[in-house]
Amino acid sequence: MPKSKSHKGLLKRIKITKTGKIRFRSPNSRHLKSNKTGAAVRSYRRPRYARSGDMKRFSALLFRPLRSQEQSVADAAAREAAVSNDA
């Protein structure tokens, strides 16, 4: 059985955080900014995280479990609720 190899093109474009989320740069943010609005150019600076619709495909390409931004927010809310119930 051959080894499972992670997709090198995807790995060059993303960063996997410690919690398993995928961070990436926004598209259309490299050049030709003069015809874009200032608000659009500023929004390109924000860190972007992969959404839940893409995570199944990314997990298959990278052969590892990943978490979406929505899952992280839901888990944080569940932890806060558990802490408030204990107190």
Backbone as CSV, one residue per row, in Angstrom:
resi,resn,N_x,N_y,N_z,CA_x,CA_y,CA_z,C_x,C_y,C_z
1,MET,0.853,-1.191,0.000,0.000,0.000,0.000,0.891,1.244,0.000
2,PRO,0.704,2.171,-0.954,1.550,3.370,-0.985,1.201,4.343,0.138
3,LYS,2.158,5.201,0.433,1.942,6.200,1.474,0.938,7.243,1.010
4,SER,0.212,7.826,1.949,-0.676,8.941,1.636,0.146,10.220,1.696
5,LYS,0.141,10.982,0.621,0.937,12.204,0.573,0.011,13.410,0.631
6,SER,0.381,14.377,1.450,-0.430,15.590,1.543,-0.203,16.448,0.303
7,HIS,-1.184,17.253,-0.045,-1.173,18.070,-1.248,-0.230,19.259,-1.049
8,LYS,0.914,19.244,-1.709,1.945,20.250,-1.478,1.514,21.636,-1.949
9,GLY,0.723,21.714,-3.011,0.249,23.016,-3.484,-0.648,23.690,-2.459
10,LEU,-1.477,22.901,-1.793,-2.345,23.452,-0.758,-1.534,23.866,0.466
11,LEU,-0.545,23.059,0.830,0.268,23.372,2.005,1.046,24.674,1.841
12,LYS,1.387,25.040,0.596,2.124,26.286,0.355,1.234,27.514,0.495
13,ARG,-0.078,27.334,0.420,-0.998,28.461,0.429,-1.733,28.651,1.746
14,ILE,-1.593,27.718,2.670,-2.332,27.794,3.923,-1.394,27.624,5.106
15,LYS,-1.916,27.939,6.281,-1.217,27.621,7.530,-2.233,26.922,8.424
16,ILE,-1.851,25.792,8.974,-2.728,25.061,9.880,-2.362,25.482,11.296
17,THR,-3.332,26.012,12.017,-3.078,26.498,13.368,-2.985,25.323,14.339
18,LYS,-2.599,25.620,15.566,-2.429,24.581,16.577,-3.739,23.850,16.856
19,THR,-4.853,24.572,16.758,-6.146,23.951,17.032,-6.723,23.229,15.820
20,GLY,-6.029,23.282,14.666,-6.492,22.553,13.489,-7.277,23.384,12.501
21,LYS,-7.360,24.707,12.730,-8.047,25.561,11.775,-7.101,25.876,10.618
22,ILE,-7.667,26.260,9.470,-6.871,26.617,8.301,-6.948,28.117,8.091
23,ARG,-5.785,28.759,8.098,-5.696,30.198,7.863,-5.088,30.418,6.488
24,PHE,-5.610,31.404,5.744,-5.094,31.665,4.403,-5.216,33.144,4.080
25,ARG,-4.553,33.564,3.020,-4.613,34.952,2.573,-5.799,35.131,1.635
26,SER,-6.369,36.325,1.647,-7.508,36.586,0.792,-7.098,36.673,-0.666
27,PRO,-7.909,36.180,-1.580,-7.610,36.349,-2.999,-7.800,37.799,-3.432
28,ASN,-7.241,38.173,-4.552,-7.329,39.509,-5.160,-6.636,40.577,-4.331
29,SER,-5.689,40.223,-3.470,-5.078,41.206,-2.587,-3.630,41.496,-2.931
30,ARG,-3.120,40.978,-4.008,-1.692,41.101,-4.306,-1.349,42.367,-5.088
31,HIS,-2.055,42.622,-6.175,-1.715,43.775,-7.019,-2.986,44.307,-7.659
32,LEU,-2.857,45.341,-8.489,-3.986,46.013,-9.142,-4.973,46.543,-8.099
33,LYS,-4.459,47.248,-7.103,-5.317,47.743,-6.027,-5.867,49.136,-6.301
34,SER,-5.389,49.795,-7.352,-5.803,51.179,-7.574,-7.274,51.288,-7.964
35,ASN,-7.840,50.264,-8.572,-9.252,50.326,-8.949,-10.166,49.716,-7.898
36,LYS,-9.612,49.331,-6.746,-10.422,48.785,-5.665,-10.667,49.862,-4.621
37,THR,-11.759,49.752,-3.904,-12.062,50.745,-2.873,-11.131,50.540,-1.672
38,GLY,-11.000,51.573,-0.869,-10.153,51.478,0.314,-10.666,50.445,1.288
39,ALA,-11.988,50.351,1.412,-12.572,49.366,2.324,-12.239,47.947,1.865
40,ALA,-12.257,47.715,0.559,-11.932,46.389,0.038,-10.469,46.052,0.314
41,VAL,-9.576,47.035,0.073,-8.151,46.802,0.294,-7.878,46.533,1.776
42,ARG,-8.552,47.252,2.663,-8.360,47.023,4.101,-8.895,45.651,4.513
43,SER,-9.975,45.225,3.874,-10.550,43.929,4.248,-9.647,42.775,3.839
44,TYR,-8.770,42.977,2.859,-7.852,41.919,2.455,-6.819,41.637,3.535
45,ARG,-6.596,42.578,4.458,-5.581,42.392,5.497,-6.054,41.479,6.614
46,ARG,-7.367,41.293,6.740,-7.893,40.458,7.811,-7.454,39.013,7.616
47,PRO,-7.173,38.291,8.697,-6.873,36.867,8.534,-8.151,36.115,8.156
48,ARG,-8.047,35.233,7.209,-9.197,34.458,6.765,-9.033,33.028,7.240
49,TYR,-10.136,32.424,7.628,-10.138,31.029,8.070,-11.099,30.249,7.196
50,ALA,-10.748,29.012,6.904,-11.583,28.168,6.057,-12.906,27.881,6.754
51,ARG,-13.966,27.855,5.979,-15.303,27.622,6.505,-15.617,26.130,6.459
52,SER,-16.725,25.762,7.051,-17.042,24.345,7.200,-17.305,23.654,5.864
53,GLY,-17.761,24.386,4.854,-18.027,23.763,3.559,-16.778,23.261,2.860
54,ASP,-15.629,23.864,3.160,-14.377,23.475,2.509,-13.584,22.447,3.306
55,MET,-13.916,22.250,4.562,-13.066,21.449,5.436,-13.014,19.977,5.033
56,LYS,-14.102,19.435,4.496,-14.102,18.032,4.092,-13.099,17.814,2.956
57,ARG,-13.092,18.739,1.994,-12.165,18.631,0.869,-10.721,18.820,1.331
58,PHE,-10.487,19.806,2.219,-9.133,20.053,2.722,-8.632,18.865,3.537
59,SER,-9.499,18.262,4.338,-9.089,17.096,5.130,-8.679,15.948,4.221
60,ALA,-9.400,15.769,3.110,-9.068,14.690,2.187,-7.741,14.962,1.490
61,LEU,-7.477,16.225,1.143,-6.223,16.563,0.464,-5.023,16.450,1.396
62,LEU,-5.229,16.707,2.686,-4.111,16.731,3.623,-4.006,15.461,4.473
63,PHE,-4.995,14.576,4.390,-5.001,13.317,5.138,-4.851,13.549,6.640
64,ARG,-5.587,14.510,7.166,-5.589,14.755,8.608,-6.882,15.435,8.993
65,PRO,-7.337,15.251,10.227,-8.577,15.914,10.651,-8.345,17.399,10.858
66,LEU,-9.322,18.212,10.471,-9.232,19.659,10.591,-10.510,20.194,11.218
67,ARG,-10.456,21.435,11.706,-11.623,22.060,12.325,-11.938,23.356,11.588
68,SER,-13.219,23.637,11.416,-13.614,24.872,10.760,-13.763,25.980,11.792
69,GLN,-13.889,27.213,11.308,-14.077,28.363,12.190,-15.377,28.202,12.982
70,GLU,-16.427,27.690,12.334,-17.706,27.516,13.019,-17.596,26.496,14.153
71,GLN,-16.857,25.409,13.922,-16.681,24.407,14.962,-15.943,24.990,16.158
72,SER,-14.941,25.825,15.899,-14.174,26.426,16.986,-15.035,27.363,17.819
73,VAL,-15.862,28.153,17.153,-16.749,29.079,17.869,-17.763,28.301,18.696
74,ALA,-18.322,27.244,18.124,-19.302,26.434,18.848,-18.673,25.756,20.061
75,ASP,-17.449,25.259,19.903,-16.764,24.616,21.028,-16.460,25.618,22.134
76,ALA,-16.053,26.827,21.755,-15.767,27.863,22.753,-17.037,28.235,23.516
77,ALA,-18.156,28.341,22.803,-19.421,28.667,23.457,-19.840,27.545,24.410
78,ALA,-19.616,26.303,24.007,-19.958,25.171,24.859,-19.088,25.159,26.114
79,ARG,-17.806,25.487,25.973,-16.920,25.545,27.140,-17.354,26.633,28.107
80,GLU,-17.707,27.808,27.561,-18.161,28.912,28.413,-19.450,28.547,29.139
81,ALA,-20.357,27.863,28.447,-21.620,27.450,29.068,-21.353,26.444,30.173
82,ALA,-20.424,25.547,29.959,-20.098,24.554,30.978,-19.473,25.212,32.210
83,VAL,-18.629,26.219,31.980,-18.003,26.926,33.094,-19.026,27.707,33.882
84,SER,-19.959,28.368,33.174,-20.976,29.154,33.868,-21.963,28.261,34.632
85,ASN,-22.227,27.054,34.136,-23.099,26.115,34.849,-22.435,25.560,36.098
86,ASP,-21.118,25.381,36.048,-20.388,24.860,37.214,-20.271,25.896,38.317
87,ALA,-20.228,27.169,37.933,-20.011,28.228,38.932,-21.258,28.587,39.691
